[in-house]
Amino acid sequence: MAISRRRFIKSGTLVVLSAGLPLKVAAESLNPDAAIGSGVIGPTTTNGSQLDLNSFSKYLKTDFQLSGPGVPTVRAKLIEVHDLKSQAKGSATNAKSKECFSAVFVASASAPFAQDTYNVEHPSLGKFSMFVVPRRQGTNGIQYEAVFNRL
């Protein structure tokens, strides 16, 4: 059975279009606020606030609740916010980048948790997910750091 060029192009076009549609649907279901044309830049929380350097700086010395599957909820206090973009002065990428900062938390050493993505809840910022890395053990507990890098 011979396939005509017209039929081949028609079938190929349908395959390409149908392959692209699930990707768009999946992307929108994972992050509905990042949909094309939504006007939202960067991740947001459940109450619509932006997760940026300014928003974290406002809530220094406040408590965040971190939880995850198989992990008990842990109270962590935001103790530091560092503007990492300002530390890379003079670099060519620094001028073009949008934002880069880190947030340092301290939590009780009695309930340590591993490097992973956790569900985070804050009374003013709402709920969001955040990748947290253990930093070091201090006198007040274990320090954890989350780095946000928007190029």
C-alpha positions, -999 to 999 in steps of 0.1 A, spaced: 0 0 0 15 33 -11 12 64 10 8 97 -8 29 127 2 -2 146 10 -15 119 34 19 116 50 22 153 57 -14 154 70 -8 125 94 26 139 105 10 173 113 -17 156 134 9 136 153 30 167 161 0 187 172 -13 160 194 21 154 210 24 191 219 -10 194 235 -4 170 265 28 189 273 9 222 276 -18 206 296 7 190 319 26 222 324 -5 242 333 -17 215 357 16 215 375 17 253 378 -15 270 367 -1 305 376 27 301 351 3 297 322 13 316 290 -3 350 291 -12 349 328 10 379 336 26 360 366 64 360 368 79 333 390 63 309 415 34 321 437 19 308 469 -17 297 474 -27 332 484 -12 347 453 19 363 469 52 362 451 81 342 465 109 368 461 136 384 481 114 412 493 86 389 505 110 367 525 128 397 540 95 409 554 91 378 574 125 375 590 123 360 626 89 344 618 79 307 619 73 285 589 58 250 590 76 224 569 61 190 562 64 162 537 54 126 532 66 104 561 80 135 579 64 151 609 56 188 606 86 209 617 85 245 628 114 264 613 123 301 619 135 322 591 168 337 604 186 351 574 179 362 538 209 368 515 209 386 482 232 364 462 230 385 431 248 414 449 277 390 459 285 384 422 292 420 413 308 427 380 299 394 364 283 394 329 255 371 340 247 393 371 236 422 349 212 400 330 198 379 358 165 388 375 170 376 411 191 352 432 187 349 469 189 324 498 167 319 528 182 303 559 160 287 585 167 271 619 148 241 633 150 219 663 178 193 661 154 168 676 136 164 643 162 167 615 151 163 579 170 155 548 176 175 516 143 174 498 113 194 486 89 202 514 54 216 517 58 250 535 31 270 552 33 305 566 4 326 580 11 355 556 28 339 526 4 309 524 13 274 512 40 266 487 67 240 480 104 246 486 136 226 482 156 227 514 192 216 521 207 210 556 234 236 561 250 231 596 242 224 632 242 255 653 235 262 690 198 269 683 193 238 661 200 227 626 202 254 599 186 247 565 189 268 533 167 273 503 182 290 473 161 308 447 177 315 414 158 332 386 180 338 356 
